[in-house]
Amino acid sequence: MNTTAQRTRFVFSLLQVLTAIAALLVATAAYILIRVGIVWHFNAYAELSHSASPFLWIAAAIGTVGIVASAVCSFLALASFFCMCDRLKRARAFTRPNARTLKLIQRTNLFSAIACILTPILMDAFFLLSLGKEAGTWPLSLTWLGGFHWLLPIAFLYFGVSMAAKTLHALLLHAMALQEENDWTI
Amino acid sequence: MTQRSQSTSRTLTLLQIMTALLALAGLVVAVYLASLGCTALSDSTPEGALRWPAIFGLLAEAAIVVCCMTALVAFFRMLGRLRKHSAFNVANERALGRMAASCGIAGAVCLAGPLCFMGIMRGILMRHPHVLFGSLDLTGCDHFILPYVWVELLGFLLVSVGTICWALMLLMRRAKELQDENDTIV
């Protein structure tokens, strides 16, 4: 095996290890966001409005669904990236399965980004509604420093990954066309 | 220009805007952290105990900022070249190599920096147990450890991006070889 092939194998193996660690981090982040971002806020708002109103339950449900949906999409993207690294390790770079994987990564990350933007906005709206007559006492610090607002910078990250995957998809199609042309010429 | 290349061009422009935003956000965070470091340098504690950790922190931060900015500038310029339809060339390969190296160095500093910093702080506490750290509550372990966890996460992210850039550089080299072969045959 020559040096370039060895190096390629090493890089993609390293990427697979990093993907596995990233999956672990996503699971931890989802757990923390649900535990701190939602449960803690649910209790704090219930205390403020002196009861757990239906709006509060809706906000908690939206938050949980949003975070779980983003986490599931991330796992899907990471799993497909892991498989793609395996294919790339075997020196099959410019192929249709890899193009399909990049398309899947682009779509799942875009979906996660949308979920991460909508979840905090809807949660804020329902938290505010849950206060009812006590709305004047809406604690800005409690809401804006709340854990679930970390979803907004995370959305930026997801959107960036989605755009990068789209660009790589376009480049891969270009490389595939080159390879096919090359094969036909030979 | 076909619809697909128009869409790719739009994506690349969007990625350039996101890169500029990321650079701006990074600079704001860096200036904020540097101001914290400078406050520690002017040091209200007796015996100037925080001076050396602050200098170490500022140097590490400067190294991280320089590396990240190098990577972002290289990425921005590469996106500009990709928009002009020159995908597989030596300039882009070099840019990816530069990004991989910059992100790798910044990631290594982020991963090792907090550990060294904690070592220095521990040394200071051993030598000057009577030193007061002002607003730094060393007994509240959560507040003391949490910023390091963020830096370690940033390190993981930078190492991952560096590895992806390295992998892309190897793939781009392969695509360039294909293109050259194709051009020679034609």
Interface residues (C-beta under 8 A of the other chain):
Chain A: T4 R7 T8 V11 F12 L14 L15 L18 I21 A22 L25 L88 A93 F94 F156 F159 G160 M163 A164 K166 T167 L168 A170 L171 H174 A175 L178 Q179 E181 N182 T185 I186
Chain B: R4 T8 T11 L12 L14 L15 M18 L22 L82 A87 F88 L153 F156 V159 S160 T163 I164 W166 A167 L168 L170 L171 R173 R174 A175 L178 Q179 E181 N182 I185 V186
